[in-house]
């Protein structure tokens, strides 16, 4: 269970680490460095609108820092996802199990937001797991606070609307690519649109994300 935290206006925030044995988030020493997170939120808001910029800063106060070690889970399949998060550092893998084989459905890199969204919003068991592929620093918020921010903070509402709109377009493109592009074409497109994935994500996770075998992925990389 996540405890309540002191949310001071000067952006003093507390951090949490995950205690695997106790299955709880444990508060750590306070930290002040919210720069990367605030910069990410602010890019969706008019930089000249002082009121909106102040509102997005107020929204950031309600997030707390969670550190996950490599291979720890943000949420496991069939569990209810309790948080929405911003990835300050590290990589989160979204995956499902099909006939005993792990399939990567999404990769959340540094400077992005993610969740098992359907599970989080509707408090139902997650159909996928979300796991740290490397040590991660995540800014997280619980459902009640998340809904309060959307309803009562105009800047956060705008941020969330813009993010959802962007993700819907990306998902639509991804599904069409799976049906219309060859594996080689999908890989080449990834080189152009998501070069960070190729630099930061192990080969077999990328292959699973693209819907091809690791062996085929190796052949494609050698031929390009």
C-alpha positions, 0 to 999 in steps of 0.5 A: 500500500502506498502511504500519503506524502507531504505535497509542499508547493516548493516541489519538495518530493519524497521518493519510494523504492519497491520492497520485493519481499514486503510487496510495498513501496517504501518511502526514501529520502526527499529529493528536489530534482524535478527538472526533467519531469517538469520540462516534459509536462511543460512542452504540452503547455503554452510556454507564454501562458503563466497561469497554465505553467503554474498549474502544471507545476502544481500538478507535478507536486502530486507525483512521487519518485519510484525507483525500480531495479532491473527486472522488477515489475511496475505491474504483473499480469492479472494484477491491478495497475495502481499508477500512471507514470513518467519515465525519467530514466530506464526502460519499461517493457510491456509484455504478454505471454502467448503459448508460454512465450513472452511477446513485447507489445510496447517499450516505454523509454526515457522521457515518456509516460506509460501505464497499463492504462485500461487496468489503471483507469478501470481498476481491473486486472491487467492483461499484460505485465510492465517490467523494468528492463534496466534500473528505472526512475519513475514519477508516479501518481495514483488513480484518485489523484490522477482523476482529480488532476484531470478534472480540476487542473486545466493544464494537466487536462490539456497535457493528458488530452494531447498525450492520448491523442498522440498515442492513438495516432501512433497505435493506429500507425503501428497496427497498419504497419504490421499488416502492410510492411515487410519486417525489413520495412518495419525495421527501416522505419524504426531506424528513422522514427525511433533510433533510441530504441535501437540504441537502448533496447536489447535485440530480442525485445526489439524483434518481439516488438516488431513481430519477427524472430531474433534470428530474422532480426539479425539477418535484417540488421546485417543486410542494411 
